[in-house]
Amino acid sequence: MNATEVATAVEMKAVERDKGKTDDAAAVESLAVGGMGFAGVGGPMRFFGAGDLRYVILQLIAEKPSHGYEIIKSIQERLGGMYAPSPGVVYPMLTMLEEMGYATVVTEGARKLYTITEEGSKALAENKAQVDALFARMDQVRGEQGGDRAQQIERAVANFRMALRMKKGPLTEEQIHAITDIIDAAAKQIERA
């Protein structure tokens, strides 16, 4: 399965899951702070609807050519550190955008720099209302979820979350205790600050 097929499968799974919902239910879910990383009433909910992430990524690379990791961090920052799409969603989406002719890629060592194409700019323009609504919703979530905190704190929280996510595989009992001790010590220091 190539990247386009993976990205399309991810989007189709979301569409299939959303079938049968009333417009009101879909609207509530799309406004919910949820999805991949957010806990909503009754369990996790999705933040981006099917197809939304492609426009968010296109807008971000239109603003500034970026690497995949930078895109993940940018989305996380725009959402006040409350959500970051996984690399397993972002990288196939970037490949799909490249295959669609919406983005170009320049390899810089092991990293790839993505830039929007004229076709990608046209797609953004054709979907401007949807893109504007997505970014307005992201701004709203950021404001509701700690947008009052200093940018340095938001960056540190985002780095912390990413470090935990990158700890893959089974952890030893010693690693679990060490990580727990670090988190508990940091929490105590923050409470006293």
C-alpha positions in Angstrom: 0.0 0.0 0.0 1.5 3.4 -1.0 1.3 6.6 1.0 -1.7 7.9 -0.9 -3.6 4.6 -0.3 -2.7 4.8 3.4 -3.8 8.4 3.8 -7.0 7.7 1.8 -7.7 4.7 4.0 -7.3 6.8 7.1 -9.7 9.4 5.7 -12.2 6.8 4.5 -12.2 5.1 7.9 -13.1 8.4 9.5 -15.9 9.0 6.9 -17.2 5.5 7.5 -17.3 6.0 11.2 -19.2 9.3 10.8 -21.9 7.8 8.5 -25.3 7.9 10.0 -24.7 10.8 12.4 -27.0 13.7 12.2 -25.7 17.0 11.1 -25.9 18.2 14.7 -23.9 15.3 16.0 -21.3 15.8 13.3 -21.1 19.5 14.1 -20.7 18.8 17.8 -18.0 16.3 17.2 -16.1 18.6 14.8 -16.2 21.4 17.4 -15.2 19.0 20.2 -11.7 19.1 21.6 -11.1 15.6 20.7 -9.6 13.0 18.6 -6.3 11.3 18.6 -5.1 12.5 21.9 -8.1 14.2 23.4 -10.5 12.5 25.8 -14.1 13.4 25.3 -17.3 12.3 27.0 -17.5 8.6 26.3 -14.0 8.3 25.1 -11.6 9.8 22.6 -13.0 12.0 19.8 -11.5 13.3 16.6 -10.4 16.9 16.2 -10.1 16.9 12.4 -12.8 15.6 10.2 -12.1 13.5 7.1 -10.0 15.6 4.7 -9.4 18.5 7.1 -5.8 17.6 7.9 -4.7 17.9 4.3 -5.9 21.5 4.2 -4.3 22.3 7.5 -1.0 20.9 6.2 -1.3 22.7 2.9 -2.0 26.0 4.6 1.1 25.5 6.9 3.4 24.8 4.0 1.9 27.8 2.1 2.9 30.0 5.1 6.3 28.4 5.3 8.0 25.5 3.6 8.4 22.9 6.4 9.6 19.4 7.4 7.1 16.9 8.7 8.2 17.3 12.3 7.8 21.1 12.0 4.3 20.6 10.7 3.4 18.3 13.7 4.9 20.9 16.1 3.1 23.8 14.4 -0.3 22.1 14.7 0.4 21.2 18.3 1.4 24.8 19.1 -1.7 26.2 17.3 -3.8 23.9 19.5 -2.2 25.0 22.8 -0.2 21.8 23.1 -3.4 19.8 23.6 -3.1 17.7 20.4 -0.4 16.7 17.9 -1.1 14.5 14.9 0.9 11.4 14.8 3.8 11.0 12.3 1.9 7.9 11.0 -0.8 10.3 9.8 1.2 13.3 8.8 3.9 11.7 6.7 1.6 9.6 4.5 -0.5 12.8 4.1 2.5 14.7 2.9 3.4 12.0 0.4 -0.2 12.0 -0.8 -0.1 15.8 -1.3 3.1 15.4 -3.2 1.5 12.6 -5.4 -1.5 14.9 -6.0 0.8 17.6 -7.2 -0.1 19.9 -4.3 3.4 19.9 -2.7 6.9 19.5 -3.8 9.7 18.0 -1.7 13.4 18.7 -1.5 15.5 16.1 0.3 18.0 17.7 2.8 20.0 14.8 4.1 17.6 12.5 5.9 14.9 15.3 6.1 12.4 16.4 3.5 11.3 20.0 3.0 7.8 20.4 1.7 6.6 23.4 -0.3 3.2 24.1 -1.7 2.8 24.1 -5.5 0.5 26.2 -7.7 -2.0 23.4 -7.8 -1.9 23.2 -4.0 -2.5 27.0 -3.8 -5.5 26.6 -6.1 -6.9 23.8 -3.9 -6.5 26.1 -0.8 -8.2 29.0 -2.6 -11.1 26.7 -3.7 -11.6 25.6 -0.1 -10.8 28.9 1.6 -14.0 28.9 3.7 -13.2 25.4 5.0 -9.6 26.3 5.7 -10.5 29.6 7.5 -13.1 27.7 9.6 -10.5 25.1 10.5 -7.9 27.6 11.6 -10.6 29.6 13.5 -11.5 26.4 15.4 -7.9 25.7 16.1 -7.5 29.3 17.5 -10.6 28.8 19.6 -9.2 25.6 21.1 -5.9 27.2 21.8 -7.6 30.1 23.6 -9.7 27.6 25.7 -6.9 25.2 26.4 -4.3 27.3 27.9 -3.6 30.0 25.4 -3.0 32.4 28.3 0.2 30.5 29.2 3.5 31.9 28.1 4.8 30.6 24.7 7.9 29.2 26.4 5.7 27.0 28.6 3.6 25.8 25.7 6.8 24.9 23.8 8.2 23.0 26.9 4.9 21.1 27.4 4.9 20.2 23.7 8.5 19.0 23.9 7.6 16.9 27.0 4.6 15.2 25.2 6.7 14.5 22.2 9.5 13.0 24.3 7.0 10.6 25.9 5.5 9.7 22.6 8.9 8.9 21.2 9.6 6.4 24.0 8.5 3.4 21.9 8.5 -0.2 22.9 8.1 -1.8 26.2 9.7 0.0 29.1 11.5 -1.7 31.9 10.3 -1.3 35.4 13.4 0.9 36.1 12.5 3.2 33.1 8.9 3.5 34.3 10.0 4.5 37.8 12.6 6.9 36.5 10.1 8.7 34.1 7.4 8.8 36.8 9.9 10.3 39.3 10.9 13.0 36.8 7.3 13.9 36.1 6.4 14.0 39.8 9.4 16.1 40.7 8.6 18.6 37.9 4.9 18.8 39.0 6.0 19.5 42.5 8.4 22.3 41.4 5.6 23.8 39.2 3.2 23.8 42.1 5.7 25.7 44.3 6.6 28.2 41.6 
